[in-house]
Amino acid sequence: MIGHIQRDILKGEKHPAESTKFIIDTFKGKSTLFANFGNTQIALGLDFWLPYLPQIDLFQLNLEEAKRFFADKKKNATLVDVVDKIRSLDMTAVITLDKFGAIGIHRNKKDSIVLAWPLIGGEDIIDSTGAGDAFGAGLVSSVCHATVLDFSTFHNAIEVARAWSALACQSIGGSNDCPDRATIDHYIRQIAGGENCPVEIKDQNYAAEIMSLIDIAFSE
């Protein structure tokens, strides 16, 4: 798991991103590689990372980060632009959308989008701080033992991650409450069978209309 590395440079090295590149080079093909870049890594730009992105099995950013990273210098990049770029790079990625949930793109199912709408729990949202990190943790918990990140595994990981993210919204702060697996499983049982939308698989053309609406909502 590659997260935010504030000063991504090894001691004595003059070149940027040596820590991230070292992790990718060391573990590619040996383990499932998950990455959620921070500002230091994103600021290096898409062109810098192009040789390394194909080695990453699962990539996560929020919408604002994804637009900065994948915009290809477009000032008014849309969510559809970002998804098109991810597809062109043959990547598997998740983009978290704050109160609108998340979308997933799998490299082996390029005609579809995975839509993960927010869960409706039995309690009101207290604080969404850390929900994106909890989503990432849920993804990692699901794929860390997978030998192949196929579409079924990816879809299931998003299901799990959605629940972890929703539970994170039930406490104040990003790391105030770190539940154990029993607590998470109990929460999932509580919300099961409610009025929640499933994690849907939608055709690319249909999903494009939804993504355009999400862009409008984010700009308000």
Number of C-alpha atoms within 10 A of each C-alpha: 17 16 15 15 16 12 12 16 16 14 8 6 9 9 9 16 20 16 16 21 15 11 13 21 12 11 13 15 13 8 16 20 20 22 21 21 22 15 13 15 22 19 13 13 16 17 10 14 15 11 10 13 18 14 17 20 21 25 22 23 23 16 21 13 19 22 21 19 22 21 19 15 12 11 9 9 16 19 23 17 17 20 25 15 15 21 19 11 13 16 22 25 24 28 22 25 20 15 12 15 19 24 23 22 27 24 19 14 14 17 15 19 21 23 24 23 19 20 22 16 19 10 9 9 15 12 14 19 18 18 25 26 21 23 28 27 16 20 26 22 14 17 21 14 11 14 11 12 19 15 16 8 15 23 22 15 20 25 20 20 26 28 22 25 24 22 25 29 20 18 17 15 15 17 13 10 12 13 13 8 9 9 12 17 14 11 17 18 11 12 15 13 8 12 10 13 12 12 20 15 16 14 13 17 11 11 19 17 11 15 17 13 13 15 16 11 10 13 7 5
